[in-house]
Amino acid sequence: MSRAKGNLAEDKACRFLDEKGFIIVERNFYSRFGEIDIIATKDEVLHFVEVKSGLDYELAIQNITPTKISRLIKTAHVYMKKNGYENDFELDAIVVTPKKIEFIENITL
């Protein structure tokens, strides 16, 4: 996927989260382990959100592999240490397709 398509999907995901009451803290946080697309808060919980897009849900969700989740966890820990954050957090995913946006909470290995 091109960076432009990725940015469009992330913009849609940010609007979706905003409509659901999340506060966007940061976008495209990088560490040596990888990137987190969106970092947001809601109800005192920090959400690290991976955004995937595709023509359909199955094609998009297949790109969230165990390796990707492991890198997200490591990058989340870097972010929390860098920012002195010690409260609750979770890893989530948003799948953007031409017809809908799907929010998946608490993705795990």
Buried (B, 14 or more C-beta within 10 A) or exposed (E): EEEEEBBBBBEBBBEBBEEEEBEBBEBEBEBEBBEBBBBBBEEEEBBBBBBBBBEEBEEBBEBBEEEBBEBBBBBBBBBBEEEEBEEEBBBBBBBBBEEEBBBBEEBEE
